[in-house]
Amino acid sequence: MKKFVEKDVAENPLYHDTWKLLKKYRDVVWNLEISVQHVRAKFEIEYGTSIEEFLDSVYLAGADLNGSDIEHHAKCIERSHKMLKLLDSTVELLRTRHKNGEAYYWLLYYSFLSPQQLKNVEEIIENLRPHIRDISFRTYYRKRREAIDALSSVLWGYTSKDSLDVLEQFFPGTKPAGNRADNR
């Protein structure tokens, strides 16, 4: 049963990008930290100063780093850092604003986001018990799928069709004229 649920979530197009992002989260965090450490050390050896001090002096002098290795490394690190910040802020928004946010947060945290990966589902469930009462294997997989779905909707947004349908429920007549059934 476990493998079936994993495959179902991983291959479902509604979850696919979020699933991939969550599965790689720990590796991305680790690689980003290693990259930053490596670039800092290499920079200090080559230039005898920290990156921040160097960049401050370069910008003050009006020098242009476009196309340099330094610029390339800095942009790669910045891009990865922004992606992680986006995911972290999205998880925090989910945690604080969604009706099941606290439970979803802990599900995502122990499943994907904690610094150390837990050994197996039993260990994840054991860590979840203080946060989610009466959690079983089936409940874990169901709620994890719900958490990923909720996170996906925040990360990638609802499709425009879904948004239009929701708007129409709250504010009748907000759909564009070409999409309303009465105008066809």
Salt bridges, closest charged atoms under 4 A:
GLU6 OE2 - ARG144 NH1 3.00
GLU52 OE2 - ARG40 NH1 2.72
GLU71 OE2 - LYS75 NZ 3.10
GLU78 OE2 - LYS82 NZ 3.38
GLU102 OE2 - ARG95 NH2 2.97
GLU122 OE2 - LYS2 NZ 3.77
GLU126 OE1 - ARG129 NE 3.45
GLU146 OE2 - ARG142 NH1 3.30
ASP165 OD2 - LYS161 NZ 3.46
ASP165 OD1 - LYS175 NZ 2.84
